[in-house]
Amino acid sequence: MAIKIVFLVCFFLVMITVGILARKHTTSVGDFVLGGRAVGPWLTAFAYGTSYFSAVVFVGYAGQFGWKYGLASTWIGIGNALIGSLLAWVILGQRTRIMTNHIKSSTMPDFFGGRFDSDGLKIAASAISFVFLVPYTASVYNGLSRLFEMAFNVPYSVCVIAMAALTGLYVIMGGYMATAINDFIQGIIMLFGIAAIIIAVLSKQGGFIEAIGKLAEFESDVGLTMGQQGAFTSFFGPDPINLLGVVILTSLGTWGLPQMVHKFYTIKDDKSIKTGTIISTIFALIIAGGSYFLGGFGRLFDGEAIYNENGKILYDAIVPNMLSNLSDVLIGIVVVLVLSASMSTLSSLVLTSSSTLTLDFLKGTIYKNMSEKKQLLLMRIFIVFFIVVSVLLALDPPAFIAQLMGISWGALAGSFLAPFLYGLYWKRVTKAAVWASFISGVGITTSNMILGYIESPINAGALAMAVGIIIVPIVSVFTPKLKQEKVDEIFACYKENEI
């Protein structure tokens, strides 16, 4: 216990120290939200990666999908690296940095307002962001707190409140730069931690080959492979169709998440984009690939701890149960690893939500003339507000981690991905098409929550993204164009930068 507490205390001290030091460089709204648009490739790449992967992945997704698909769940991590990181940086990175700088956009809702000359779109995007970032944040608290209960026997509510308070403290003090520096430190911890944990867990099963052999003996309990042995060690697993849906949502979904795309706003130049692409992809391959690979062995750790009183499996308990018999040193590493992943994601979420409410919802609409000092104050107040709301939800979560995250990602990516992507490349996108994407993304996600016509919210989210990609060009063809001079002026930024 002493070793685990020392790890935690050191970790907390480093995070708070960074927040205090970064505060000196946070004197304007641009500094607080964007790091002055001068953040280097290493900090940006690690900020992207650590915001991407949290306890939601390590505890919730790795446990649930590792159990369902076996070692084939590793494809989710590979998809995250190649689609969610590599292609995202290649396709979105440079154009996002250039256009958002040109139209003076600080957030994704602000981008929609400036790109499509519509305050209504900006306000709507702001409302969608705030509402659907809350369940995502709650899912992060939930996953981390289960590990704390396992390692320290600390009540769930205490874990949630302590984690929220610490995250809020360093974000309020140092803004984006404190978040980015802490993300880099947390990312280093995650890289070393995941390798140590995989080696330790497999050693408990007699090594990699022995563990594969044991896993191959399990009979499949889903799909066409029902009753067959070896499905959980096969190339595509027992249920490749649903596996593909998870890959699409968790990989392509990042292209439409405000807190992820925001990283491209902050990077300083094109050279940094190229370097950051490589770093981010390697980081994702190790962290996501390692997490899902580890989760794929979950069935080897079957036991009473992963079932509730009704005999129903608790997916969120699978990974903590796998790790419960490790040494104190390794459990300390696990806790700091998942704490690192979760706090980096939380800090990104609370900063995104607070800046969106202040800059996109209040500034220019309710408060026509708002000084920079007042903007900074309001953003810090909203950080506290957002944390309190998400903590209240996390203390009484309505579903498993994966379901909470699926609802959030589905609504956000289903609404934003298509109009954001097309808006960077195609002049012909119309306001009506963006509205159609917003309505379909939120509509599919929320209606499925109520009616349940698609069993998995993960697949519902994938459907919402696919519908957006289809309807935006169709609606754009049949609805009024934006003013050509306005669009030409916006796209002139690419010519100036030789794209």
C-alpha positions in Angstrom: 0.0 0.0 0.0 2.9 2.4 0.8 4.4 1.9 -2.7 1.0 2.6 -4.4 0.5 5.7 -2.3 4.0 7.0 -3.1 3.3 6.6 -6.8 0.1 8.5 -6.5 1.5 11.4 -4.4 4.4 11.9 -6.8 2.0 11.8 -9.8 -0.3 14.4 -8.2 2.5 16.7 -7.3 3.9 16.7 -10.8 0.4 17.5 -12.3 -0.2 20.4 -9.9 3.3 21.8 -10.4 2.8 21.9 -14.2 -0.4 23.7 -13.7 1.2 26.3 -11.5 4.1 26.8 -13.9 1.8 27.0 -17.0 -0.3 29.7 -15.3 2.4 32.3 -16.0 1.9 31.7 -19.8 -1.9 31.9 -19.7 -2.6 35.6 -20.0 -5.1 35.6 -22.9 -8.0 33.6 -24.3 -5.8 32.3 -27.1 -3.2 31.1 -24.6 -5.8 29.4 -22.4 -7.7 27.6 -25.2 -5.1 27.2 -27.9 -1.7 27.4 -26.2 -1.0 30.5 -28.4 -1.3 28.2 -31.6 2.4 27.5 -31.0 2.4 24.0 -29.6 5.1 21.6 -30.9 4.6 18.2 -32.6 5.5 16.0 -29.6 3.2 17.8 -27.2 0.4 17.9 -29.7 0.8 14.2 -30.7 0.8 13.0 -27.1 -2.1 15.3 -26.3 -4.0 13.8 -29.2 -3.2 10.2 -28.1 -3.8 10.6 -24.4 -7.1 12.4 -25.1 -8.1 9.5 -27.3 -7.3 6.7 -24.9 -8.5 6.7 -21.3 -10.0 4.3 -18.8 -12.9 4.0 -21.2 -10.5 2.1 -23.5 -8.3 0.3 -21.0 -11.1 -0.8 -18.6 -14.4 -0.5 -20.5 -13.7 -1.3 -24.1 -10.8 -3.6 -23.6 -12.8 -5.7 -21.1 -16.0 -5.8 -23.0 -14.7 -6.3 -26.6 -11.8 -8.5 -25.5 -14.4 -10.8 -23.9 -16.7 -10.7 -26.9 -14.1 -11.0 -29.7 -11.0 -12.5 -28.1 -7.7 -11.6 -29.7 -9.5 -10.3 -32.7 -10.3 -7.2 -30.6 -6.7 -6.1 -31.3 -8.1 -5.0 -34.7 -9.8 -2.2 -32.9 -6.5 -0.9 -31.7 -5.0 -1.2 -35.1 -7.9 0.6 -36.6 -7.5 3.3 -33.9 -3.9 3.8 -35.0 -4.4 3.7 -38.8 -7.7 5.4 -39.1 -8.2 7.3 -35.9 -4.6 8.7 -35.8 -2.7 8.3 -39.1 -5.5 9.2 -41.5 -6.9 11.8 -39.2 -3.6 13.6 -39.1 -3.0 13.3 -42.9 -6.5 14.3 -44.0 -7.6 16.8 -41.3 -4.4 18.1 -39.7 -2.9 20.6 -42.1 -6.2 21.9 -43.5 -7.7 22.3 -40.0 -4.7 24.2 -38.8 -4.7 26.6 -41.8 -8.5 27.2 -42.1 -9.2 27.6 -38.4 -6.3 30.1 -38.1 -7.6 32.0 -41.2 -11.2 32.3 -39.9 -10.0 32.9 -36.3 -11.8 29.9 -35.0 -11.0 28.6 -31.5 -13.4 25.7 -31.2 -15.3 23.3 -33.5 -18.7 25.2 -33.0 -16.8 28.4 -33.9 -15.6 26.7 -37.1 -19.1 25.9 -38.1 -20.2 29.5 -37.4 -17.3 31.0 -39.4 -17.1 28.5 -42.2 -20.8 28.6 -42.9 -21.5 32.2 -41.8 -24.1 31.1 -39.3 -24.5 32.0 -35.6 -27.3 29.4 -35.4 -25.0 26.6 -36.4 -22.4 27.8 -33.9 -24.9 27.8 -31.0 -26.4 24.5 -32.0 -23.0 22.8 -32.2 -22.1 24.3 -28.9 -25.2 22.8 -27.3 -24.6 19.4 -28.8 -21.0 19.4 -27.6 -21.9 20.3 -24.0 -24.8 17.9 -23.7 -23.0 14.8 -25.2 -19.6 15.4 -23.6 -21.1 14.9 -20.2 -21.8 11.1 -20.5 -18.3 10.7 -22.1 -16.8 12.3 -19.0 -18.9 10.2 -16.7 -17.7 7.0 -18.4 -14.0 8.1 -17.8 -14.7 8.5 -14.0 -16.4 5.2 -13.9 -13.6 3.2 -15.4 -10.8 4.7 -13.3 -12.7 4.5 -10.1 -13.2 0.7 -10.5 -9.4 0.3 -10.5 -9.0 2.5 -7.4 -11.5 0.3 -5.6 -9.5 -2.8 -6.5 -6.1 -1.2 -5.6 -6.9 0.8 -2.5 -10.4 -0.3 -1.4 -11.5 3.3 -1.6 -15.2 4.0 -2.1 -16.2 4.8 -5.7 -17.6 8.2 -4.8 -14.4 9.3 -3.1 -12.4 8.3 -6.2 -14.6 10.2 -8.5 -14.6 13.4 -6.5 -10.8 13.4 -5.9 -10.0 12.8 -9.5 -12.4 15.5 -10.6 -11.0 18.1 -8.2 -7.4 17.4 -9.2 -8.1 17.6 -12.9 -10.1 20.8 -12.5 -7.3 22.3 -10.5 -4.5 22.1 -13.1 -6.8 22.9 -16.0 -8.1 26.0 -14.3 -4.6 27.2 -13.5 -2.8 26.5 -16.7 -5.3 26.0 -19.5 -4.3 24.2 -22.7 -0.6 24.4 -22.1 -0.8 22.7 -18.7 -3.0 20.1 -20.3 -0.5 19.5 -23.1 2.5 19.2 -20.9 0.8 16.9 -18.5 -0.5 14.9 -21.4 3.1 14.4 -22.5 4.2 13.2 -19.1 1.1 11.0 -18.8 1.7 9.5 -22.3 5.3 8.4 -21.3 3.8 6.7 -18.3 1.2 5.0 -20.4 3.8 3.6 -22.9 6.0 2.0 -20.3 3.0 0.9 -18.2 1.1 -1.0 -20.9 4.2 -3.0 -21.8 4.9 -4.0 -18.2 1.3 -5.0 -17.6 1.0 -7.2 -20.7 4.1 -9.1 -19.8 3.0 -9.5 -16.2 -0.5 -10.7 -17.0 0.6 -13.2 -19.6 3.3 -14.5 -17.2 0.5 -15.4 -14.8 -0.9 -17.7 -17.5 2.5 -19.4 -18.3 3.5 -17.0 -21.1 2.1 -16.0 -24.5 2.0 -19.5 -26.1 0.5 -21.1 -23.1 -2.2 -18.3 -22.8 -3.1 -18.7 -26.5 -3.5 -22.4 -26.0 -5.8 -21.9 -23.0 -7.9 -19.3 -24.9 -8.3 -21.6 -27.9 -10.1 -24.1 -25.7 -13.1 -21.8 -25.1 -16.2 -22.4 -27.1 -17.8 -19.4 -28.9 -21.1 -18.2 -27.6 -22.1 -15.8 -30.4 -23.0 -15.7 -34.1 -22.2 -18.4 -36.7 -19.4 -19.8 -34.6 -21.7 -20.8 -31.7 -20.2 -23.8 -29.9 -16.9 -23.8 -31.8 -13.5 -23.8 -30.1 -10.7 -21.5 -31.3 -13.0 -18.6 -32.3 -11.4 -16.3 -29.7 -7.9 -16.9 -31.1 -9.0 -16.7 -34.8 -8.0 -13.9 -37.2 -11.4 -12.0 -37.2 -12.9 -13.5 -34.1 -16.4 -15.0 -33.6 -18.4 -11.9 -34.7 -16.6 -9.9 -37.4 -19.6 -7.8 -38.5 -20.1 -6.2 -35.0 -16.4 -6.0 -34.6 -16.2 -3.9 -37.7 -18.9 -1.5 -36.2 -16.7 -1.0 -33.2 -13.6 -0.3 -35.3 -15.6 2.3 -37.3 -17.0 4.2 -34.3 -13.8 4.2 -32.2 -11.5 5.0 -35.2 -13.4 7.2 -37.6 -15.4 8.8 -34.8 -12.4 10.8 -33.6 -12.6 12.9 -36.8 -15.8 14.5 -35.5 -15.0 14.9 -31.8 -14.4 18.5 -30.8 -11.8 17.7 -28.1 -9.7 15.7 -30.7 -9.9 18.0 -33.7 -9.0 20.9 -31.4 -5.5 19.6 -31.2 -4.9 20.5 -34.9 -5.9 24.1 -34.1 -3.0 24.5 -31.7 0.0 23.0 -33.6 2.4 25.6 -34.8 3.3 24.7 -38.4 3.2 22.2 -41.3 6.5 20.6 -40.3 5.1 19.8 -36.9 2.0 18.2 -38.5 4.3 15.7 -40.4 6.3 14.9 -37.3 3.2 14.7 -35.1 1.5 12.2 -37.5 4.3 9.7 -37.0 4.4 10.1 -33.3 0.6 9.9 -32.8 0.3 6.8 -34.9 3.0 4.9 -33.1 1.6 6.0 -29.7 -1.9 4.8 -30.7 -0.6 1.4 -32.0 1.2 0.7 -28.7 -1.5 2.0 -26.3 -4.7 1.0 -28.1 -3.3 -2.2 -29.7 -1.8 -3.2 -26.3 -5.0 -2.5 -24.4 -7.3 -4.6 -26.7 -4.7 -7.3 -27.0 -4.6 -7.6 -23.2 -8.4 -7.5 -23.0 -8.5 -10.4 -25.5 -7.3 -12.8 -22.7 -10.1 -11.8 -20.4 -11.9 -15.2 -20.5 -8.8 -16.7 -18.9 -9.7 -14.8 -15.7 -13.3 -15.8 -15.4 -14.5 -15.7 -11.8 -17.2 -14.5 -9.3 -15.7 -11.0 -9.3 -17.0 -10.3 -12.8 -20.6 -11.2 -12.3 -23.4 -9.4 -10.4 -25.9 -11.1 -8.0 -28.1 -12.0 -11.0 -25.3 -13.8 -12.8 -24.9 -11.1 -15.4 -21.4 -10.3 -16.5 -19.9 -7.0 -15.5 -17.7 -6.0 -18.4 -16.2 -3.1 -16.5 -14.9 -5.6 -13.9 -13.0 -7.8 -16.3 -9.7 -5.9 -16.6 -9.6 -5.0 -12.9 -10.0 -8.7 -12.1 -7.2 -9.6 -14.5 -4.9 -7.2 -12.6 -6.0 -7.8 -9.1 -3.3 -10.5 -8.3 -0.3 -8.5 -9.6 2.4 -7.3 -7.2 1.9 -4.0 -5.4 4.5 -2.3 -7.6 2.7 -3.4 -10.8 -0.7 -2.4 -9.4 0.8 1.0 -8.6 2.0 1.2 -12.2 -1.5 0.2 -13.4 -3.2 2.8 -11.3 -0.9 5.6 -12.4 -1.2 4.4 -16.1 -5.0 4.5 -16.1 -5.0 7.7 -14.0 -2.7 9.3 -16.6 -4.9 8.2 -19.5 -8.1 9.3 -17.8 -7.0 12.6 -16.5 -5.6 13.6 -19.9 -9.0 12.8 -21.5 -10.9 14.6 -18.7 -8.8 17.7 -19.0 -9.4 17.8 -22.7 -13.1 17.3 -22.3 -13.6 20.0 -19.6 -11.5 22.5 -21.5 -13.4 21.9 -24.7 -16.8 22.2 -23.0 -16.0 25.3 -21.0 -14.5 27.2 -24.0 -17.4 26.2 -26.2 -20.0 27.5 -23.8 -18.1 30.7 -23.2 -16.8 31.6 -26.7 -19.6 30.1 -28.8 -22.7 30.3 -26.7 -22.3 33.4 -24.5 -19.9 35.6 -26.3 -21.6 37.6 -29.1 -25.0 36.2 -28.3 -26.0 36.9 -24.7 -23.0 39.1 -23.9 -22.3 41.2 -27.0 -19.1 42.8 -25.6 -17.1 40.5 -23.4 -13.6 41.4 -22.2 -10.8 38.8 -22.3 -10.6 38.9 -18.5 -14.3 38.1 -18.2 -14.0 35.3 -20.9 -11.2 33.7 -18.9 -13.2 33.9 -15.7 -16.3 32.4 -17.3 -14.3 29.5 -18.8 -12.8 28.7 -15.4 -16.3 28.9 -13.8 -17.7 26.6 -16.5 -14.9 24.1 -16.0 -16.1 23.7 -12.4 -19.7 23.5 -13.5 -19.0 20.9 -16.1 -17.0 18.8 -13.6 -19.8 19.0 -11.1 -22.4 17.9 -13.6 -20.3 15.0 -14.9 -19.5 13.9 -11.3 -23.2 13.8 -10.4 -23.8 11.6 -13.5 -20.8 9.4 -12.8 -22.0 8.7 -9.2 -25.1 7.1 -10.6 -24.1 5.9 -14.1 -27.1 4.6 -16.2 -25.1 2.0 -18.2 -21.8 0.3 -18.8 -18.8 2.4 -19.8 -18.9 1.3 -23.4 -22.6 2.2 -23.7 -22.0 5.7 -22.2 -19.1 6.3 -24.5 -21.0 4.9 -27.5 -23.9 7.4 -26.9 -21.5 10.3 -26.7 -19.3 9.4 -29.6 -22.3 8.5 -31.8 -24.1 11.9 -31.3 -20.9 14.0 -31.6 -19.3 12.3 -34.5 -22.6 11.6 -36.2 -23.4 15.3 -36.1 -20.0 16.9 -36.7 -17.8 14.5 -38.7 -19.4 14.9 -42.2 -19.9 18.7 -42.3 -16.5 19.3 -40.8 -14.7 17.0 -43.2 -16.6 18.2 -46.3 -16.3 21.8 -45.1 -12.5 21.6 -45.2 -12.4 20.3 -48.7 -15.6 21.2 -50.6 -16.8 24.7 -51.3 -20.4 23.5 -52.2 -21.4 22.4 -48.6 -24.6 24.4 -47.5 -26.0 25.5 -44.2 -29.0 23.2 -44.7 -26.6 20.2 -45.2 -24.9 21.0 -41.9 -28.3 21.3 -40.1 -29.3 17.9 -41.6 -26.2 16.3 -40.3 -26.7 17.7 -36.8 -30.4 16.5 -36.8 -29.6 13.0 -38.0 -26.6 12.6 -35.7 -28.5 13.6 -32.6 -31.7 12.0 -33.8 -30.4 8.6 -34.5 -28.5 8.4 -31.2 -31.2 9.7 -28.9 -34.1 7.8 -30.7 -32.1 4.6 -30.3 -31.6 5.3 -26.6 -35.3 5.5 -26.2 -36.6 2.9 -28.7 -33.6 0.5 -28.8 -34.1 -0.5 -32.5 -30.3 -1.1 -32.7 -29.1 -3.3 -29.9 -25.7 -1.7 -29.5 -25.2 2.1 -29.1 -21.8 1.4 -30.7 -23.4 0.3 -34.0 -26.0 3.1 -33.7 -23.1 5.6 -33.5 -21.4 4.0 -36.6 -24.8 4.3 -38.5 -25.1 8.0 -37.5 -21.7 8.8 -38.9 -22.4 6.9 -42.1 -25.8 8.7 -42.6 -24.0 12.1 -42.1 -21.4 11.3 -44.8 -24.2 10.4 -47.2 -26.7 13.2 -46.6 -24.4 16.2 -46.5 -23.5 16.0 -50.2 -27.0 15.1 -51.2 -28.6 17.9 -49.3 -25.9 20.3 -50.5 -26.8 19.7 -54.1 -30.5 20.6 -53.6 -30.2 23.5 -51.2 -29.1 27.2 -51.7 -25.4 27.8 -51.9 -23.4 30.1 -49.6 -22.2 33.4 -51.1 -19.5 32.6 -53.5 -17.3 35.5 -52.5 -17.4 34.5 -48.9 -16.5 30.9 -49.7 -13.7 31.9 -52.1 -12.2 34.2 -49.4 -12.2 31.3 -46.9 -10.6 28.8 -49.2 -8.0 31.4 -50.4 -6.0 30.4 -47.2 -5.0 27.1 -48.9 -3.6 28.9 -51.9 -1.6 31.2 -49.6 -0.2 28.1 -47.9 0.3 26.2 -51.3 -2.1 23.4 -50.6 
